[in-house]
Amino acid sequence: NWSRWNSGIKAAQVDGPLGDGVKGKMTTNRNTTHDVTFSNVVEGRGFSMTMAGPPGATFVFSCEITPDGTGSTIAQNVAISGPMAGLFGMMGKEMAKHFVPVLDDLARTAEAAP
């Protein structure tokens, strides 16, 4: 259940087992639905997810879990490409604020796992 570890997602559907090239849909709490494609999938370690953003922009979100000896480090980033990418680059700090609750949700879910 995607929304269990990302409270900004209302619903998510993946067309099969998670793997490179697998497609899906995500609906945010703002009721916007996005087609997504997964890549760089490494079971238990991470993935990248590509989706169209506003006109003229493509977002690639990368999520990575790295064991560090006493637990794990969770990292997430976004790369934005397309003619409007520069506009989003100027808003980077504001966009980064939205990652905090996502990473908090993910950490809480991972820490509760057996």
BALOBA-1460 file (C-alpha; in Angstrom, 3 decimals):
// residues 114
<rec num="1" residu="n" x="0.000" y="0.000" z="0.000"/>
<rec num="2" residu="w" x="1.858" y="3.040" z="-1.339"/>
<rec num="3" residu="s" x="-0.032" y="5.534" z="0.823"/>
<rec num="4" residu="r" x="1.218" y="3.736" z="3.954"/>
<rec num="5" residu="w" x="4.732" y="5.098" z="3.359"/>
<rec num="6" residu="n" x="3.857" y="8.233" z="1.366"/>
<rec num="7" residu="s" x="0.968" y="10.129" z="2.938"/>
<rec num="8" residu="g" x="0.753" y="12.404" z="-0.130"/>
<rec num="9" residu="i" x="-0.480" y="9.496" z="-2.264"/>
<rec num="10" residu="k" x="-4.160" y="8.605" z="-2.118"/>
<rec num="11" residu="a" x="-3.944" y="5.548" z="-4.375"/>
<rec num="12" residu="a" x="-1.356" y="3.748" z="-6.474"/>
<rec num="13" residu="q" x="-1.589" y="0.923" z="-8.957"/>
<rec num="14" residu="v" x="1.341" y="-0.918" z="-10.528"/>
<rec num="15" residu="d" x="0.849" y="-3.112" z="-13.612"/>
<rec num="16" residu="g" x="2.601" y="-6.229" z="-12.305"/>
<rec num="17" residu="p" x="5.593" y="-6.937" z="-10.093"/>
<rec num="18" residu="l" x="7.857" y="-3.924" z="-9.669"/>
<rec num="19" residu="g" x="10.602" y="-4.019" z="-12.285"/>
<rec num="20" residu="d" x="12.273" y="-1.987" z="-14.999"/>
<rec num="21" residu="g" x="9.751" y="-0.715" z="-17.564"/>
<rec num="22" residu="v" x="6.709" y="-1.528" z="-15.408"/>
<rec num="23" residu="k" x="4.014" y="1.124" z="-15.623"/>
<rec num="24" residu="g" x="1.443" y="2.300" z="-13.143"/>
<rec num="25" residu="k" x="-0.726" y="5.177" z="-11.971"/>
<rec num="26" residu="m" x="-0.594" y="7.290" z="-8.841"/>
<rec num="27" residu="t" x="-3.335" y="9.547" z="-7.497"/>
<rec num="28" residu="t" x="-2.283" y="12.279" z="-5.082"/>
<rec num="29" residu="n" x="-4.289" y="13.664" z="-2.188"/>
<rec num="30" residu="r" x="-4.986" y="16.611" z="-4.507"/>
<rec num="31" residu="n" x="-6.864" y="14.144" z="-6.792"/>
<rec num="32" residu="t" x="-4.392" y="14.414" z="-9.661"/>
<rec num="33" residu="t" x="-3.551" y="11.119" z="-11.361"/>
<rec num="34" residu="h" x="-0.154" y="10.549" z="-12.976"/>
<rec num="35" residu="d" x="1.094" y="7.778" z="-15.259"/>
<rec num="36" residu="v" x="4.445" y="6.477" z="-13.990"/>
<rec num="37" residu="t" x="7.171" y="4.185" z="-15.321"/>
<rec num="38" residu="f" x="9.697" y="2.417" z="-13.092"/>
<rec num="39" residu="s" x="13.405" y="1.899" z="-13.830"/>
<rec num="40" residu="n" x="16.634" y="1.085" z="-11.994"/>
<rec num="41" residu="v" x="14.676" y="-1.310" z="-9.777"/>
<rec num="42" residu="v" x="16.839" y="-3.158" z="-7.257"/>
<rec num="43" residu="e" x="14.766" y="-5.269" z="-4.866"/>
<rec num="44" residu="g" x="15.101" y="-4.068" z="-1.287"/>
<rec num="45" residu="r" x="17.374" y="-1.188" z="-2.318"/>
<rec num="46" residu="g" x="15.495" y="1.246" z="-4.507"/>
<rec num="47" residu="f" x="14.021" y="2.379" z="-7.796"/>
<rec num="48" residu="s" x="13.472" y="5.355" z="-10.067"/>
<rec num="49" residu="m" x="10.041" y="6.493" z="-11.196"/>
<rec num="50" residu="t" x="9.425" y="8.760" z="-14.196"/>
<rec num="51" residu="m" x="6.311" y="10.850" z="-14.673"/>
<rec num="52" residu="a" x="5.203" y="13.800" z="-16.747"/>
<rec num="53" residu="g" x="5.005" y="16.968" z="-14.706"/>
<rec num="54" residu="p" x="3.432" y="20.221" z="-15.760"/>
<rec num="55" residu="p" x="3.695" y="20.935" z="-19.492"/>
<rec num="56" residu="g" x="7.331" y="21.038" z="-20.574"/>
<rec num="57" residu="a" x="8.701" y="19.043" z="-17.644"/>
<rec num="58" residu="t" x="9.457" y="15.401" z="-16.844"/>
<rec num="59" residu="f" x="10.199" y="14.322" z="-13.275"/>
<rec num="60" residu="v" x="12.383" y="11.340" z="-12.352"/>
<rec num="61" residu="f" x="12.177" y="10.460" z="-8.662"/>
<rec num="62" residu="s" x="14.928" y="8.170" z="-7.354"/>
<rec num="63" residu="c" x="14.574" y="6.363" z="-4.040"/>
<rec num="64" residu="e" x="17.448" y="4.468" z="-2.428"/>
<rec num="65" residu="i" x="17.891" y="2.466" z="0.774"/>
<rec num="66" residu="t" x="21.494" y="1.828" z="1.846"/>
<rec num="67" residu="p" x="22.360" y="-0.387" z="4.828"/>
<rec num="68" residu="d" x="24.804" y="1.445" z="7.103"/>
<rec num="69" residu="g" x="25.692" y="-1.152" z="9.740"/>
<rec num="70" residu="t" x="23.261" y="-0.040" z="12.436"/>
<rec num="71" residu="g" x="20.225" y="0.378" z="10.201"/>
<rec num="72" residu="s" x="19.716" y="1.992" z="6.836"/>
<rec num="73" residu="t" x="19.929" y="5.374" z="5.187"/>
<rec num="74" residu="i" x="16.988" y="6.436" z="3.051"/>
<rec num="75" residu="a" x="17.572" y="8.914" z="0.231"/>
<rec num="76" residu="q" x="15.269" y="10.417" z="-2.366"/>
<rec num="77" residu="n" x="15.921" y="12.922" z="-5.102"/>
<rec num="78" residu="v" x="14.213" y="14.301" z="-8.153"/>
<rec num="79" residu="a" x="15.697" y="15.210" z="-11.526"/>
<rec num="80" residu="i" x="13.639" y="17.506" z="-13.731"/>
<rec num="81" residu="s" x="14.156" y="17.716" z="-17.470"/>
<rec num="82" residu="g" x="12.463" y="19.466" z="-20.370"/>
<rec num="83" residu="p" x="12.089" y="23.062" z="-21.549"/>
<rec num="84" residu="m" x="10.560" y="24.197" z="-18.233"/>
<rec num="85" residu="a" x="13.099" y="22.417" z="-15.994"/>
<rec num="86" residu="g" x="14.937" y="25.648" z="-15.165"/>
<rec num="87" residu="l" x="11.809" y="27.118" z="-13.596"/>
<rec num="88" residu="f" x="11.600" y="24.188" z="-11.176"/>
<rec num="89" residu="g" x="15.304" y="24.464" z="-10.405"/>
<rec num="90" residu="m" x="14.665" y="27.929" z="-9.009"/>
<rec num="91" residu="m" x="12.010" y="26.440" z="-6.717"/>
<rec num="92" residu="g" x="14.280" y="23.638" z="-5.466"/>
<rec num="93" residu="k" x="14.272" y="24.560" z="-1.778"/>
<rec num="94" residu="e" x="10.499" y="24.853" z="-1.713"/>
<rec num="95" residu="m" x="10.115" y="21.513" z="-3.508"/>
<rec num="96" residu="a" x="12.565" y="19.847" z="-1.098"/>
<rec num="97" residu="k" x="10.233" y="20.647" z="1.798"/>
<rec num="98" residu="h" x="7.732" y="18.176" z="0.321"/>
<rec num="99" residu="f" x="10.285" y="15.348" z="0.625"/>
<rec num="100" residu="v" x="10.474" y="15.606" z="4.430"/>
<rec num="101" residu="p" x="7.066" y="14.051" z="5.200"/>
<rec num="102" residu="v" x="7.607" y="11.380" z="2.512"/>
<rec num="103" residu="l" x="10.937" y="10.336" z="4.015"/>
<rec num="104" residu="d" x="9.459" y="10.454" z="7.525"/>
<rec num="105" residu="d" x="6.595" y="8.176" z="6.392"/>
<rec num="106" residu="l" x="9.035" y="5.785" z="4.703"/>
<rec num="107" residu="a" x="11.307" y="5.632" z="7.747"/>
<rec num="108" residu="r" x="8.358" y="5.004" z="10.071"/>
<rec num="109" residu="t" x="7.119" y="2.174" z="7.821"/>
<rec num="110" residu="a" x="10.585" y="0.602" z="7.519"/>
<rec num="111" residu="e" x="11.195" y="0.802" z="11.277"/>
<rec num="112" residu="a" x="7.859" y="-0.890" z="12.014"/>
<rec num="113" residu="a" x="8.597" y="-3.818" z="9.677"/>
<rec num="114" residu="p" x="9.561" y="-7.131" z="11.309"/>
